[in-house]
Amino acid sequence: MIEKAAQLDMFPVTGEVEALDPRTAIGPATRVSGLYRVRYGGAATVHQVYHDRHGWYCGEHGPACVAVSDAVATARAR
């Protein structure tokens, strides 16, 4: 049996996480308690990560998105 080799990132791309005020960005009646904008390597693509009664999730990719773990780490560090 041949095992598949894992590729290691020599220069991992770090995420730039920006905390936003959910009430300002979404509206005063929102139930979102945390809103984060995550961008990797200066890319044009931005991940919007939400924290609400459903938990943590990326608006486009869901809870398994790597941006979610970066946003959670930023929230815990605050």
Beta strands, then each sheet from edge to edge (+ up, - down):
strand 1: 15-20
strand 2: 34-40
strand 3: 46-52
strand 4: 55-58
sheet 1: 1+ 2- 3+ 4-
end
